[in-house]
Amino acid sequence: MASELQRLRIANICYANVSSSFAMFCNPEMRGPNFSWSKFTSMMLRECDLWLILNNIKRNKPEMDQLAYQYTEEIANRMVEHSGLLKAESSETLSKASDE
């Protein structure tokens, strides 16, 4: 079982990386043509393993990965939902579709 310190360290790593990526992608110049806020959480989950490796988290327990995935998903979903960017993107997509 992960200690409280390990859980806090993993949570901090996930929060720092998700929020950094979120801030970067808020700048439209940093988004590619296939970027979508609806895919932001899954993109963060794919990078989660790398964050643990780079921060020298010993991943000898599946619980460490599970915690990282859980924290990453919660943080990314919360940021996208509370920002209103996903809703704005959906409205923009609908508007473009109706213009065509």
N, CA, C and O atoms as a printed pandas DataFrame, in Angstrom:
     atom_number atom_name residue_name chain_id  residue_number  x_coord  y_coord  z_coord
0              1         N          MET        A               1    0.847   -1.185    0.000
1              2        CA          MET        A               1    0.000    0.000    0.000
2              3         C          MET        A               1    0.888    1.242    0.000
3              4         O          MET        A               1    1.891    1.308    0.711
4              5         N          ALA        A               2    0.503    2.206   -0.799
5              6        CA          ALA        A               2    1.279    3.450   -0.892
6              7         C          ALA        A               2    1.131    4.259    0.387
7              8         O          ALA        A               2    0.048    4.357    0.965
8              9         N          SER        A               3    2.237    4.830    0.808
9             10        CA          SER        A               3    2.191    5.679    1.996
10            11         C          SER        A               3    1.525    7.014    1.645
11            12         O          SER        A               3    1.348    7.342    0.471
12            13         N          GLU        A               4    1.167    7.761    2.660
13            14        CA          GLU        A               4    0.558    9.083    2.446
14            15         C          GLU        A               4    1.505    9.986    1.660
15            16         O          GLU        A               4    1.074   10.731    0.781
16            17         N          LEU        A               5    2.793    9.916    1.980
17            18        CA          LEU        A               5    3.785   10.729    1.279
18            19         C          LEU        A               5    3.861   10.341   -0.197
19            20         O          LEU        A               5    3.950   11.216   -1.058
20            21         N          GLN        A               6    3.827    9.047   -0.498
21            22        CA          GLN        A               6    3.854    8.600   -1.894
22            23         C          GLN        A               6    2.608    9.067   -2.640
23            24         O          GLN        A               6    2.699    9.526   -3.778
24            25         N          ARG        A               7    1.454    8.951   -2.004
25            26        CA          ARG        A               7    0.217    9.405   -2.648
26            27         C          ARG        A               7    0.251   10.897   -2.922
27            28         O          ARG        A               7   -0.152   11.344   -3.996
28            29         N          LEU        A               8    0.728   11.670   -1.956
29            30        CA          LEU        A               8    0.819   13.121   -2.144
30            31         C          LEU        A               8    1.819   13.476   -3.251
31            32         O          LEU        A               8    1.581   14.390   -4.042
32            33         N          ARG        A               9    2.915   12.760   -3.297
33            34        CA          ARG        A               9    3.921   13.021   -4.338
34            35         C          ARG        A               9    3.354   12.718   -5.729
35            36         O          ARG        A               9    3.551   13.489   -6.668
36            37         N          ILE        A              10    2.659   11.605   -5.851
37            38        CA          ILE        A              10    2.047   11.247   -7.136
38            39         C          ILE        A              10    0.979   12.273   -7.513
39            40         O          ILE        A              10    0.903   12.691   -8.668
40            41         N          ALA        A              11    0.163   12.676   -6.558
41            42        CA          ALA        A              11   -0.876   13.676   -6.830
42            43         C          ALA        A              11   -0.249   14.985   -7.292
43            44         O          ALA        A              11   -0.745   15.620   -8.223
44            45         N          ASN        A              12    0.828   15.386   -6.649
45            46        CA          ASN        A              12    1.507   16.624   -7.008
46            47         C          ASN        A              12    2.099   16.545   -8.416
47            48         O          ASN        A              12    1.992   17.499   -9.188
48            49         N          ILE        A              13    2.711   15.433   -8.747
49            50        CA          ILE        A              13    3.280   15.240  -10.088
50            51         C          ILE        A              13    2.180   15.323  -11.139
51            52         O          ILE        A              13    2.341   15.992  -12.160
52            53         N          CYS        A              14    1.073   14.651  -10.891
53            54        CA          CYS        A              14   -0.038   14.659  -11.852
54            55         C          CYS        A              14   -0.629   16.057  -11.994
55            56         O          CYS        A              14   -0.883   16.521  -13.105
56            57         N          TYR        A              15   -0.844   16.718  -10.873
57            58        CA          TYR        A              15   -1.414   18.065  -10.918
58            59         C          TYR        A              15   -0.503   19.023  -11.681
59            60         O          TYR        A              15   -0.974   19.802  -12.511
60            61         N          ALA        A              16    0.791   18.968  -11.403
61            62        CA          ALA        A              16    1.741   19.867  -12.065
62            63         C          ALA        A              16    1.754   19.645  -13.573
63            64         O          ALA        A              16    1.756   20.607  -14.341
64            65         N          ASN        A              17    1.764   18.393  -13.998
65            66        CA          ASN        A              17    1.840   18.104  -15.427
66            67         C          ASN        A              17    0.538   18.369  -16.159
67            68         O          ASN        A              17    0.552   18.901  -17.269
68            69         N          VAL        A              18   -0.581   18.009  -15.560
69            70        CA          VAL        A              18   -1.880   18.270  -16.206
70            71         C          VAL        A              18   -2.113   19.772  -16.314
71            72         O          VAL        A              18   -2.525   20.262  -17.365
72            73         N          SER        A              19   -1.853   20.504  -15.235
73            74        CA          SER        A              19   -2.112   21.947  -15.273
74            75         C          SER        A              19   -1.165   22.664  -16.232
75            76         O          SER        A              19   -1.554   23.640  -16.873
76            77         N          SER        A              20    0.054   22.193  -16.332
77            78        CA          SER        A              20    1.006   22.780  -17.279
78            79         C          SER        A              20    0.538   22.554  -18.722
79            80         O          SER        A              20    0.564   23.470  -19.544
80            81         N          SER        A              21    0.117   21.340  -19.012
81            82        CA          SER        A              21   -0.387   21.033  -20.359
82            83         C          SER        A              21   -1.666   21.800  -20.649
83            84         O          SER        A              21   -1.859   22.293  -21.761
84            85         N          PHE        A              22   -2.538   21.904  -19.658
85            86        CA          PHE        A              22   -3.778   22.646  -19.830
86            87         C          PHE        A              22   -3.478   24.105  -20.184
87            88         O          PHE        A              22   -4.060   24.657  -21.117
88            89         N          ALA        A              23   -2.577   24.711  -19.441
89            90        CA          ALA        A              23   -2.222   26.108  -19.706
90            91         C          ALA        A              23   -1.627   26.259  -21.106
91            92         O          ALA        A              23   -1.941   27.213  -21.817
92            93         N          MET        A              24   -0.775   25.325  -21.496
93            94        CA          MET        A              24   -0.155   25.391  -22.817
94            95         C          MET        A              24   -1.221   25.299  -23.915
95            96         O          MET        A              24   -1.188   26.064  -24.879
96            97         N          PHE        A              25   -2.164   24.362  -23.769
97            98        CA          PHE        A              25   -3.175   24.168  -24.801
98            99         C          PHE        A              25   -4.269   25.237  -24.789
99           100         O          PHE        A              25   -5.068   25.309  -25.722
100          101         N          CYS        A              26   -4.314   26.050  -23.766
101          102        CA          CYS        A              26   -5.247   27.185  -23.783
102          103         C          CYS        A              26   -4.837   28.189  -24.847
103          104         O          CYS        A              26   -5.662   28.977  -25.309
104          105         N          ASN        A              27   -3.579   28.166  -25.237
105          106        CA          ASN        A              27   -3.080   29.016  -26.310
106          107         C          ASN        A              27   -3.369   28.311  -27.637
107          108         O          ASN        A              27   -2.785   27.261  -27.903
108          109         N          PRO        A              28   -4.250   28.856  -28.472
109          110        CA          PRO        A              28   -4.610   28.196  -29.732
110          111         C          PRO        A              28   -3.413   27.917  -30.642
111          112         O          PRO        A              28   -3.462   26.993  -31.454
112          113         N          GLU        A              29   -2.360   28.689  -30.521
113          114        CA          GLU        A              29   -1.182   28.462  -31.352
114          115         C          GLU        A              29   -0.452   27.172  -30.993
115          116         O          GLU        A              29    0.345   26.668  -31.785
116          117         N          MET        A              30   -0.716   26.641  -29.814
117          118        CA          MET        A              30   -0.046   25.426  -29.358
118          119         C          MET        A              30   -0.840   24.154  -29.688
119          120         O          MET        A              30   -0.390   23.046  -29.398
120          121         N          ARG        A              31   -2.011   24.321  -30.290
121          122        CA          ARG        A              31   -2.855   23.175  -30.625
122          123         C          ARG        A              31   -2.728   22.837  -32.094
123          124         O          ARG        A              31   -2.733   23.723  -32.949
124          125         N          GLY        A              32   -2.615   21.564  -32.380
125          126        CA          GLY        A              32   -2.576   21.115  -33.766
126          127         C          GLY        A              32   -3.975   21.015  -34.339
127          128         O          GLY        A              32   -4.957   21.234  -33.629
128          129         N          PRO        A              33   -4.074   20.685  -35.623
129          130        CA          PRO        A              33   -5.386   20.628  -36.272
130          131         C          PRO        A              33   -6.287   19.519  -35.725
131          132         O          PRO        A              33   -7.508   19.609  -35.856
132          133         N          ASN        A              34   -5.722   18.488  -35.123
133          134        CA          ASN        A              34   -6.518   17.376  -34.600
134          135         C          ASN        A              34   -6.796   17.499  -33.105
135          136         O          ASN        A              34   -7.391   16.599  -32.513
136          137         N          PHE        A              35   -6.373   18.603  -32.491
137          138        CA          PHE        A              35   -6.581   18.762  -31.057
138          139         C          PHE        A              35   -8.060   18.946  -30.752
139          140         O          PHE        A              35   -8.784   19.623  -31.481
140          141         N          SER        A              36   -8.488   18.329  -29.662
141          142        CA          SER        A              36   -9.854   18.492  -29.188
142          143         C          SER        A              36   -9.838   18.424  -27.673
143          144         O          SER        A              36   -9.164   17.573  -27.092
144          145         N          TRP        A              37  -10.576   19.315  -27.032
145          146        CA          TRP        A              37  -10.653   19.283  -25.571
146          147         C          TRP        A              37  -11.298   17.991  -25.098
147          148         O          TRP        A              37  -11.042   17.553  -23.976
148          149         N          SER        A              38  -12.116   17.382  -25.914
149          150        CA          SER        A              38  -12.737   16.112  -25.523
150          151         C          SER        A              38  -11.700   14.988  -25.428
151          152         O          SER        A              38  -11.959   13.962  -24.799
152          153         N          LYS        A              39  -10.546   15.170  -26.038
153          154        CA          LYS        A              39   -9.477   14.165  -26.000
154          155         C          LYS        A              39   -8.380   14.519  -24.993
155          156         O          LYS        A              39   -7.420   13.766  -24.836
156          157         N          PHE        A              40   -8.516   15.653  -24.314
157          158        CA          PHE        A              40   -7.470   16.119  -23.407
158          159         C          PHE        A              40   -7.174   15.113  -22.288
159          160         O          PHE        A              40   -6.011   14.821  -22.006
160          161         N          THR        A              41   -8.215   14.590  -21.657
161          162        CA          THR        A              41   -8.007   13.658  -20.549
162          163         C          THR        A              41   -7.294   12.396  -21.013
163          164         O          THR        A              41   -6.361   11.936  -20.355
164          165         N          SER        A              42   -7.717   11.834  -22.134
165          166        CA          SER        A              42   -7.057   10.612  -22.619
166          167         C          SER        A              42   -5.607   10.893  -23.017
167          168         O          SER        A              42   -4.742   10.032  -22.857
168          169         N          MET        A              43   -5.343   12.081  -23.531
169          170        CA          MET        A              43   -3.976   12.454  -23.867
170          171         C          MET        A              43   -3.120   12.519  -22.600
171          172         O          MET        A              43   -1.978   12.058  -22.597
172          173         N          MET        A              44   -3.667   13.085  -21.533
173          174        CA          MET        A              44   -2.939   13.173  -20.265
174          175         C          MET        A              44   -2.712   11.783  -19.668
175          176         O          MET        A              44   -1.652   11.517  -19.101
176          177         N          LEU        A              45   -3.687   10.912  -19.791
177          178        CA          LEU        A              45   -3.540    9.551  -19.268
178          179         C          LEU        A              45   -2.433    8.789  -19.998
179          180         O          LEU        A              45   -1.741    7.971  -19.392
180          181         N          ARG        A              46   -2.264    9.051  -21.287
181          182        CA          ARG        A              46   -1.190    8.393  -22.041
182          183         C          ARG        A              46    0.186    8.862  -21.582
183          184         O          ARG        A              46    1.156    8.111  -21.684
184          185         N          GLU        A              47    0.288   10.084  -21.079
185          186        CA          GLU        A              47    1.575   10.624  -20.644
186          187         C          GLU        A              47    1.893   10.320  -19.183
187          188         O          GLU        A              47    3.016   10.537  -18.727
188          189         N          CYS        A              48    0.921    9.828  -18.468
189          190        CA          CYS        A              48    1.019    9.610  -17.034
190          191         C          CYS        A              48    2.210    8.722  -16.642
191          192         O          CYS        A              48    2.930    9.044  -15.697
192          193         N          ASP        A              49    2.422    7.622  -17.351
193          194        CA          ASP        A              49    3.539    6.730  -17.046
194          195         C          ASP        A              49    4.871    7.457  -17.142
195          196         O          ASP        A              49    5.749    7.278  -16.299
196          197         N          LEU        A              50    5.011    8.265  -18.159
197          198        CA          LEU        A              50    6.248    9.006  -18.362
198          199         C          LEU        A              50    6.540    9.932  -17.186
199          200         O          LEU        A              50    7.690   10.048  -16.762
200          201         N          TRP        A              51    5.524   10.585  -16.662
201          202        CA          TRP        A              51    5.722   11.498  -15.522
202          203         C          TRP        A              51    6.289   10.765  -14.326
203          204         O          TRP        A              51    7.171   11.272  -13.634
204          205         N          LEU        A              52    5.774    9.559  -14.083
205          206        CA          LEU        A              52    6.270    8.777  -12.943
206          207         C          LEU        A              52    7.729    8.382  -13.149
207          208         O          LEU        A              52    8.533    8.449  -12.219
208          209         N          ILE        A              53    8.065    7.975  -14.358
209          210        CA          ILE        A              53    9.443    7.590  -14.662
210          211         C          ILE        A              53   10.376    8.784  -14.502
211          212         O          ILE        A              53   11.425    8.676  -13.868
212          213         N          LEU        A              54    9.994    9.920  -15.077
213          214        CA          LEU        A              54   10.848   11.109  -15.014
214          215         C          LEU        A              54   11.037   11.633  -13.591
215          216         O          LEU        A              54   12.042   12.273  -13.283
216          217         N          ASN        A              55   10.063   11.355  -12.733
217          218        CA          ASN        A              55   10.149   11.816  -11.346
218          219         C          ASN        A              55   10.642   10.725  -10.403
219          220         O          ASN        A              55   10.534   10.841   -9.182
220          221         N          ASN        A              56   11.184    9.665  -10.994
221          222        CA          ASN        A              56   11.818    8.593  -10.239
222          223         C          ASN        A              56   10.884    7.955   -9.206
223          224         O          ASN        A              56   11.291    7.649   -8.086
224          225         N          ILE        A              57    9.640    7.766   -9.602
225          226        CA          ILE        A              57    8.691    7.063   -8.743
226          227         C          ILE        A              57    8.873    5.570   -8.991
227          228         O          ILE        A              57    8.747    5.103  -10.123
228          229         N          LYS        A              58    9.166    4.833   -7.942
229          230        CA          LYS        A              58    9.322    3.389   -8.069
230          231         C          LYS        A              58    7.960    2.781   -8.305
231          232         O          LYS        A              58    7.058    2.875   -7.473
232          233         N          ARG        A              59    7.833    2.159   -9.452
233          234        CA          ARG        A              59    6.530    1.655   -9.873
234          235         C          ARG        A              59    6.451    0.153   -9.709
235          236         O          ARG        A              59    5.965   -0.552  -10.594
236          237         N          ASN        A              60    6.925   -0.335   -8.585
237          238        CA          ASN        A              60    6.904   -1.773   -8.363
238          239         C          ASN        A              60    5.548   -2.267   -7.868
239          240         O          ASN        A              60    5.350   -3.465   -7.663
240          241         N          LYS        A              61    4.641   -1.357   -7.683
241          242        CA          LYS        A              61    3.303   -1.727   -7.235
242          243         C          LYS        A              61    2.279   -1.197   -8.236
243          244         O          LYS        A              61    2.337   -0.027   -8.612
244          245         N          PRO        A              62    1.356   -2.028   -8.666
245          246        CA          PRO        A              62    0.310   -1.551   -9.583
246          247         C          PRO        A              62   -0.487   -0.397   -8.981
247          248         O          PRO        A              62   -1.068    0.411   -9.705
248          249         N          GLU        A              63   -0.507   -0.329   -7.664
249          250        CA          GLU        A              63   -1.246    0.736   -6.993
250          251         C          GLU        A              63   -0.707    2.118   -7.370
251          252         O          GLU        A              63   -1.477    3.073   -7.470
252          253         N          MET        A              64    0.597    2.231   -7.578
253          254        CA          MET        A              64    1.194    3.528   -7.943
254          255         C          MET        A              64    0.648    3.999   -9.289
255          256         O          MET        A              64    0.262    5.158   -9.439
256          257         N          ASP        A              65    0.619    3.097  -10.260
257          258        CA          ASP        A              65    0.072    3.448  -11.577
258          259         C          ASP        A              65   -1.412    3.787  -11.465
259          260         O          ASP        A              65   -1.886    4.759  -12.053
260          261         N          GLN        A              66   -2.127    2.981  -10.711
261          262        CA          GLN        A              66   -3.567    3.200  -10.545
262          263         C          GLN        A              66   -3.845    4.563   -9.915
263          264         O          GLN        A              66   -4.750    5.276  -10.348
264          265         N          LEU        A              67   -3.067    4.923   -8.895
265          266        CA          LEU        A              67   -3.230    6.237   -8.275
266          267         C          LEU        A              67   -2.953    7.360   -9.269
267          268         O          LEU        A              67   -3.695    8.339   -9.339
268          269         N          ALA        A              68   -1.883    7.205  -10.031
269          270        CA          ALA        A              68   -1.522    8.236  -11.010
270          271         C          ALA        A              68   -2.622    8.397  -12.052
271          272         O          ALA        A              68   -2.982    9.521  -12.403
272          273         N          TYR        A              69   -3.156    7.290  -12.546
273          274        CA          TYR        A              69   -4.241    7.364  -13.528
274          275         C          TYR        A              69   -5.481    8.015  -12.926
275          276         O          TYR        A              69   -6.130    8.845  -13.562
276          277         N          GLN        A              70   -5.797    7.632  -11.706
277          278        CA          GLN        A              70   -6.969    8.192  -11.038
278          279         C          GLN        A              70   -6.835    9.699  -10.842
279          280         O          GLN        A              70   -7.753   10.455  -11.157
280          281         N          TYR        A              71   -5.687   10.131  -10.319
281          282        CA          TYR        A              71   -5.464   11.564  -10.085
282          283         C          TYR        A              71   -5.462   12.337  -11.402
283          284         O          TYR        A              71   -6.065   13.405  -11.507
284          285         N          THR        A              72   -4.782   11.788  -12.399
285          286        CA          THR        A              72   -4.703   12.463  -13.696
286          287         C          THR        A              72   -6.092   12.635  -14.308
287          288         O          THR        A              72   -6.435   13.710  -14.801
288          289         N          GLU        A              73   -6.875   11.581  -14.271
289          290        CA          GLU        A              73   -8.220   11.652  -14.849
290          291         C          GLU        A              73   -9.085   12.671  -14.108
291          292         O          GLU        A              73   -9.780   13.470  -14.735
292          293         N          GLU        A              74   -9.043   12.643  -12.791
293          294        CA          GLU        A              74   -9.842   13.579  -12.006
294          295         C          GLU        A              74   -9.440   15.025  -12.278
295          296         O          GLU        A              74  -10.299   15.884  -12.480
296          297         N          ILE        A              75   -8.154   15.290  -12.285
297          298        CA          ILE        A              75   -7.657   16.658  -12.474
298          299         C          ILE        A              75   -7.967   17.153  -13.888
299          300         O          ILE        A              75   -8.471   18.263  -14.060
300          301         N          ALA        A              76   -7.670   16.336  -14.894
301          302        CA          ALA        A              76   -7.898   16.748  -16.286
302          303         C          ALA        A              76   -9.382   16.981  -16.552
303          304         O          ALA        A              76   -9.753   17.984  -17.162
304          305         N          ASN        A              77  -10.225   16.067  -16.102
305          306        CA          ASN        A              77  -11.669   16.244  -16.303
306          307         C          ASN        A              77  -12.173   17.508  -15.626
307          308         O          ASN        A              77  -12.950   18.266  -16.205
308          309         N          ARG        A              78  -11.728   17.727  -14.408
309          310        CA          ARG        A              78  -12.175   18.910  -13.657
310          311         C          ARG        A              78  -11.743   20.197  -14.370
311          312         O          ARG        A              78  -12.530   21.137  -14.481
312          313         N          MET        A              79  -10.518   20.241  -14.845
313          314        CA          MET        A              79  -10.026   21.463  -15.494
314          315         C          MET        A              79  -10.797   21.751  -16.778
315          316         O          MET        A              79  -11.178   22.894  -17.031
316          317         N          VAL        A              80  -11.024   20.728  -17.581
317          318        CA          VAL        A              80  -11.741   20.927  -18.850
318          319         C          VAL        A              80  -13.196   21.317  -18.586
319          320         O          VAL        A              80  -13.724   22.228  -19.223
320          321         N          GLU        A              81  -13.835   20.628  -17.651
321          322        CA          GLU        A              81  -15.242   20.927  -17.358
322          323         C          GLU        A              81  -15.423   22.323  -16.769
323          324         O          GLU        A              81  -16.299   23.071  -17.202
324          325         N          HIS        A              82  -14.610   22.673  -15.797
325          326        CA          HIS        A              82  -14.772   23.964  -15.123
326          327         C          HIS        A              82  -14.341   25.144  -15.992
327          328         O          HIS        A              82  -14.778   26.272  -15.765
328          329         N          SER        A              83  -13.499   24.895  -16.973
329          330        CA          SER        A              83  -13.047   25.986  -17.836
330          331         C          SER        A              83  -14.117   26.397  -18.848
331          332         O          SER        A              83  -14.112   27.527  -19.337
332          333         N          GLY        A              84  -15.023   25.490  -19.156
333          334        CA          GLY        A              84  -16.037   25.763  -20.170
334          335         C          GLY        A              84  -15.514   25.562  -21.588
335          336         O          GLY        A              84  -16.248   25.788  -22.550
336          337         N          LEU        A              85  -14.268   25.145  -21.732
337          338        CA          LEU        A              85  -13.682   24.992  -23.066
338          339         C          LEU        A              85  -14.318   23.856  -23.864
339          340         O          LEU        A              85  -14.479   23.963  -25.079
340          341         N          LEU        A              86  -14.674   22.787  -23.194
341          342        CA          LEU        A              86  -15.308   21.663  -23.889
342          343         C          LEU        A              86  -16.674   22.078  -24.423
343          344         O          LEU        A              86  -17.036   21.746  -25.552
344          345         N          LYS        A              87  -17.420   22.796  -23.614
345          346        CA          LYS        A              87  -18.744   23.271  -24.038
346          347         C          LYS        A              87  -18.603   24.265  -25.196
347          348         O          LYS        A              87  -19.365   24.225  -26.161
348          349         N          ALA        A              88  -17.620   25.150  -25.080
349          350        CA          ALA        A              88  -17.390   26.124  -26.153
350          351         C          ALA        A              88  -16.974   25.422  -27.442
351          352         O          ALA        A              88  -17.409   25.802  -28.529
352          353         N          GLU        A              89  -16.142   24.409  -27.318
353          354        CA          GLU        A              89  -15.697   23.655  -28.494
354          355         C          GLU        A              89  -16.879   22.950  -29.150
355          356         O          GLU        A              89  -16.990   22.931  -30.376
356          357         N          SER        A              90  -17.759   22.372  -28.342
357          358        CA          SER        A              90  -18.942   21.693  -28.878
358          359         C          SER        A              90  -19.851   22.680  -29.605
359          360         O          SER        A              90  -20.366   22.378  -30.681
360          361         N          SER        A              91  -20.045   23.854  -29.016
361          362        CA          SER        A              91  -20.879   24.883  -29.645
362          363         C          SER        A              91  -20.260   25.349  -30.950
363          364         O          SER        A              91  -20.963   25.559  -31.938
364          365         N          GLU        A              92  -18.944   25.512  -30.953
365          366        CA          GLU        A              92  -18.239   25.958  -32.158
366          367         C          GLU        A              92  -18.348   24.901  -33.255
367          368         O          GLU        A              92  -18.541   25.241  -34.422
368          369         N          THR        A              93  -18.229   23.639  -32.897
369          370        CA          THR        A              93  -18.352   22.561  -33.872
370          371         C          THR        A              93  -19.746   22.523  -34.463
371          372         O          THR        A              93  -19.906   22.362  -35.672
372          373         N          LEU        A              94  -20.750   22.670  -33.625
373          374        CA          LEU        A              94  -22.130   22.686  -34.108
374          375         C          LEU        A              94  -22.383   23.866  -35.024
375          376         O          LEU        A              94  -23.079   23.749  -36.033
376          377         N          SER        A              95  -21.811   25.001  -34.664
377          378        CA          SER        A              95  -21.980   26.206  -35.476
378          379         C          SER        A              95  -21.341   26.038  -36.854
379          380         O          SER        A              95  -21.922   26.428  -37.866
380          381         N          LYS        A              96  -20.152   25.458  -36.883
381          382        CA          LYS        A              96  -19.472   25.221  -38.176
382          383         C          LYS        A              96  -20.260   24.242  -39.032
383          384         O          LYS        A              96  -20.369   24.419  -40.245
384          385         N          ALA        A              97  -20.812   23.207  -38.400
385          386        CA          ALA        A              97  -21.569   22.208  -39.135
386          387         C          ALA        A              97  -22.839   22.812  -39.737
387          388         O          ALA        A              97  -23.223   22.456  -40.852
388          389         N          SER        A              98  -23.483   23.706  -39.021
389          390        CA          SER        A              98  -24.702   24.313  -39.531
390          391         C          SER        A              98  -24.412   25.330  -40.639
391          392         O          SER        A              98  -25.273   25.607  -41.474
392          393         N          ASP        A              99  -23.199   25.883  -40.642
393          394        CA          ASP        A              99  -22.810   26.840  -41.687
394          395         C          ASP        A              99  -22.531   26.135  -43.007
395          396         O          ASP        A              99  -22.629   26.743  -44.073
396          397         N          GLU        A             100  -22.185   24.859  -42.938
397          398        CA          GLU        A             100  -21.828   24.127  -44.160
398          399         C          GLU        A             100  -22.999   23.635  -44.907
399          400         O          GLU        A             100  -22.844   23.004  -45.952
